[in-house]
Amino acid sequence: MKITIIGNVGSGKTTLAGKISEKLNIPHIQLDRIWFEVGGLKSENRQDEGKERVRAAIREKVDQLTRESNWVSDGWYKRIQPMITDRADRLIFIDIPIWRRTINHLKRMFSSDRHPELSKWDDIKFFYEIVRRRFTHDPVMRAFLAEHKNKATVLHSYKEVENFIKNL
């Protein structure tokens, strides 16, 4: 089984992927983790050359990992998502309201689940990104979802997420 999970920031992509990985005993490809590992945080404010280097490193790593027979990936990186989705058997879109995702981010700020590379100040500044990405990433993800509706499942609530896991 090859599953890719997309959704807006704080929707629960990584949590769902972790549960699927555990239940099906398959590798979990966490795109954000790869981004951190290849220096994405350091390239964030750089010119295009640094960003392109990071993007190429992510693409190479994901290309290698998605050649495996079974996996679950989580994250939205629009430049590599087409490759991931083409290789996936199933595309899951977690469509949770922005108010809930904002609460999720607030909870994550005070948990051990947060990205250790980020400071509390980074977490606080990220609230702006949650709102901004609602208007920039969301329409792109929805168009992408429409293009791949033959393998897509949309989950609108955590109850639907739990039922999805239970029925795997």
N, C-alpha and C positions, 0 to 999 in steps of 0.2 A: 504494500500500500504506500502510495506517495501522495502526501497531503500538503497543501500550502494554505496558510491562514493569513488573511489580510484584514485590515480594519484601521480605524483612526487611533491616534495615540490614546493609551489608557483603556482600550476596549477589552483587553484580556487575551490578546493573541498569544503571548508567551505562556500564560497560565494554561490556556487550552492546549497549546502544543506540548507542554510538559506533561499534562495528563494523558494525552493521546500517546506520546512517546512511552510513558510508563505502562499504559494499558496494553499497547500493541508490541511493546519491547522493540521499538525502532528508534534510530538516531533522531535527535532533535537539532535542527539547523536554526540557530538563533541569529538572524541577520544583524541585529544591533550588536551582539557580542562580536561578530566578525568585524563590523565597522570599527568598534573600539580597538580590537586586536591589530588591525592594519593601519591604525593611526588616524582614523576619521575625526576624532575630537581635535587633534592637533592641526588638521587641515581645514577645519571649519571656517576660519577667517582668512585663509590664504587665497591666492589667486587660482585661476583655473588649473594650472599645472599640478599643484599639490592635490587638488580635488580629483583630477583625472587619474592621478597615480593611485589614490585610494579606491576610486571606482573600479579601476582595472584589477586591483588586488582582490576586491570583494568578488568581482565577476569570476576571476580565476578560481578562488576558493569555493564559491558556490557551484561553479561548473563541475569541479571535482567531486564535491559532496553529493550533488544531485544525480550523479551517474550511478550511485548505489541503488540496490534493488528496492529498498524501503526507507522512508524518511518522512519527517514532518518538519516543515519550515514555518517560521513566523516572521512577519515584518513586511513593510511596504517600501521597496526601493524601485521606483518606476522604471529605471533603466535595465534592471535585471529580472523584474517580475515576469515579463513575457517568457524568458527562458525557463524560469522555475515552473510557471504554469503549464507551459508546453510539455514538460516532463512529468507533471503531476497527474494523478488519477482524479483528484478532487480539489476544488478550490472552495475555501470557506471564507465568508465575509461576515465579520462580527459587526453588527450595525446597532451599537449601543448609543443612547442619547448623550449629548455633550455634557449635560449636568452630571450624569453618572460617571463619565470618564474623568471629569474634573475631580470628583470625590475620590475616584480610584487613585489619581495621581497624588492627591493630598495624603491619602493613606500610605502610599508607597514611599513618600518622603520620610516617613517615620518608622519604616520597617527595615528589616535586614535584606529585603528583596531589591533594594535600590541598586542602581549601577554605582559601584564603588569609585569609578573614575570621576563621578560628578559631585560637586559640592552642594551644600544646601542652597547656596545662592543660585547655582545652575538650575536646581529643581524649582526654585521660586520663579526664576525667569521663564521657565518652561510653560508656565500657565498661559503666557502670551502665545506660545507656539501651539498649544492645544486649540485655542480659538482661531488663530491664523490658518492652521492646517485644515480646520473644518471647512474653510472657504477655498483653499488651494488644492489640497489633496483629495478631499471627499468627492468632488465632481469627477476627477480623473479616475479614482478607484471605481466609482459607479459606472463610468463608461467602460472601463476595463472589465468589470463584472458582466456587463451586458454583452460584451464580445465573447465571453467565455461561459455563457449561461448553461451550456450543455454539461458542464462539470461543476457548476456552482451550487452552493448551499448558503443561504443567508440565515443568520441567527440574530434575532431581534431582542433577545433578553437572556439573562443568565439562566432562567428556567429552561429555555430552548437549548442553551449550551450544555446544561447538565443532562438533558434528555438525549442530546446528540452523543455525549460521552457514554451514557448508559447503553445506547443502542448500537455502539460500535461492535 
